[in-house]
Amino acid sequence: MNNKIRYTSNEIFEIFNEQHRLCSPLDFMADVSFVLTKKTLIYEWSEALDLLHWKKLAQFFNKEFKIEESLETWDSVLNPDDKRTLGDLCVFIAKVAEKEVVDPIKILGTECFSASTFLTLKRNLKNKGVDVANLRPSTKIEDFLDVDDNFSPLIEEITLTGVQVFDKLEYGKIKSERRYKYWIDKIVPNLIYKRSLTAGEIITFRDLVQKIIENKKLGEKA
C-alpha cells in the first residue's frame, strides 16, 4: 500500500508548468511562448493555454488530484479570474490534495521500485478509464498514445510524479487508417489520416518507468 503526503504549492506549480511545456506545442490554439509564473492571472493562464470554462476546469481538477471540492469552493478560488492568480490556485490545491509515494515491492526477496512504479501507473490509468488489459512494460509509448483518449490520462499521471520525464512530445509520421463504418465503405473505405505522437528517447513503458525513478533520485539528491 503506497503512502500519501501533502503537495507543496511549488510542486503544484511545477505540475502546471510541465503540462504547459509538454502540451502547448501540440495545441495550435495555445501560446507556446507564454511563461507561467505564480503571479499569472487565471484569465491569462486560461487564454494562453486554451483552457476549459472554470466549471469544467474545476471538475477536471477534482478528478486529476482525486479531491471532492464543491463548485462553490472552486468559484472562490478561480474567480474573479482577473484577480486570482496561479499562485493562489497552487496554494489551495496544496492544502486539499495528496500525492502518492510509491513504495517498492519485494520480488524474490529483493525490493523493486520498477515493478511498483509500473503497477501504480497502470492502476491509476485504469482508474481514469484507460483500457490497460494489454499494457506491459514492453508496450510502446507511441502505440499507447495512438489510442484515442489515452493522451490526457498519461500526461496527468506522468506530471503528477513531480519530475520531468519527457524531453518533449512531438508529432511523428502521418498514419492512414481505413474505417469501415458502413457496408458501402467495404467497397470504397474511408481513408483517415492521423499523426502519431513520439516521446523522443523514451520508447516503451519500461523506459518511462526507469526515467521516473532516475529523475526522482536526482531530485532527492539536489
N, C-alpha and C positions, 0 to 999 in steps of 0.2 A: 504494500500500500504506500503510495507516494505521499510525502508531506506537502503542506501548503503554507506559504508565508505571504505577508503583505508585499505588494509592489511599493516602490518609491515613486514619487512623482517624476523623477528623472528617467526611470525605467519606462514609464508610460509614454513620456515624451519621445524617447528613443524608438519605441514601437511605432508610433505615428510617423516619425521621421523616416524610419526604414520602409514602412509601407508606401510612403510618398516616393522615396528613392526608387523603389522597385516597380511600382505600378504606374506612375505618371508617364514614363516614356512609352507605355503601351496604350495610353488613352489619348486620342488626338484632341479631346476636349480639356485635358488637364494642362497646367502650366509647369513644364519640366524645370524651368529656371527659378520658380518660386522657392524662396528659402524660408523654411519654418523656424520660428523662434517661439519661446514661451509667451512673448508679447503679441504674437499674431492674433488678430481678432478672429472670432469664429466665422464671421461672414467672409473675411479674406481667405481663410482656410477652405471654406466651402466652395468659394468661387474658383480658387486656384486648383482644387482637386476634383471639381465637378461632383461634389458630394450630394447625398440624398437630402430631402427635406428633413428638418430637425426631428420630426416624429419618427420617420423611418430610420434615421441615424440613431435615435435613442433605442429603438428596438434592436438595431444591429449591435450596439454596444452591450446591451443586456445579454445577447446571445454570445458575442465574442468573448466577453470577460466573465460569463457564467454568473451574472448577477440578476436581481429582480427589482430594479428601481422603477417607480411609477413614472408615467408621462409628466405628471405634475412636478416631480422632482427634477426630471431632465429638463423641463421647461425653464426652471430656475437656474439650471447650470449652463444651458446653451443660449438662453435669451436674457436681455436683448443682445442679438448677435453682433451689434456694433459697440458693445460694452464688454461682453465676456471674452476672455482670451483663451488660447490653447493651454496656457499655464493653469488657468482656473479649472479647466476640464481635467487636466492631468492630476491635479491635487485631489479633485473629487473622486476620480476613479481609484486612485491610490488608497483612499480611505475605505472603499467598499469592495474592492476586488482582491483576490489572492492568486498568486502564481504557484504552479505545481513544481515541486522539487523532485526530480526523478532520482530514485534510489536504485542502486544496482541490484540485479537478481543473481542468484547463485546457479551456475551451470557446472555440474561435475565438481562441486566444491569451490569453484572459482567465481569471484564477483565479476559480473559482466555488465558494463554500462551500455554497450552497444545494443544488446538484446532488450534491456529495459527501455532504452530511448526509442527504439523502433516500435516496440509493443505499445508504449504510451502514445506515440504519434498515430499509430494505426487505430487505437481505441478512440482517440479524440476525433479523428477524421470520421470514424463510423458514427460517433455521436452527433456529428454535423450533417449526417445524411449521406455520406460518401459510401459507395459500394467498395468495400475493402476485401471482399472474399478472395480475390486473387492477388492481393497486394503482398509482395515479397521483397526482401532486401535487394534482390536482383532486378526488380521492376524498374524500367527506365522512366526517369522523370518526364521526358518528352512524351512517352506513351501515356503516362498518367494524366498529364495536362491536356492531352489530345481529347479527353473525355469532357463533354460539356459539364459545367458547374463544379469541376474539381479545382479550378484555379483559386478561387477565393478561400475555400476552407484550408488549402495547403498553405497559402501565404499567411493567413491568420495564425495557423499553428506554428509556422516557422518563425514569424516575427515575435510571437508570444514567448519564445525561448529567451528573448532578450539579447541575442547575439546576432551578428551579421553572418549570414550563411551564403547566400548567393552574391557573387560579384555583380551580376546583372542578369536580367531576363530579357531575351530578345526574340523577335520573330525569326524563324528559320525558313526553310523551303516551303513552297506552296504545295499542298497536297490536294488531290482531287478525290472526291468520293461519289460513288454512284448510289443514289437514293431511289428505292422503288416504293413510291407511295401509292401508286395505282397500277392496275393491270397494264394500262397503256404504256407505263414507264418501262415495262419489261421489254418493250419493243424499242422505244427511244428513251432511255433512262435520263433523269435529270442529273446533270454533272455539276456538282457543287464544289467550289474551291475554298479551301481552308488553310490558313497559315499555321504552321506548328510553332510551339514555343520551346526554346532551348535554354539551358541553365549553365552555359559555359562548361567548365571542367567537371561539374557535378553531373554525372551521367545517370547513376542509379540511386535508389534509396539508401543503399549501403554507403555510397559516397556522402550522401546527405547527412546521415547519422554520424559518420566519422567527423564531418565538418562541424556539426553542432557540438560534439564532445570536445574537439580540439579547441574551438573558439571559447567555449566555456572555461576550459582550463587556463587559457591565456588571460581571460578576463579576471579569473581568481588570483592570478599571479601579479596582475597590474596594480 
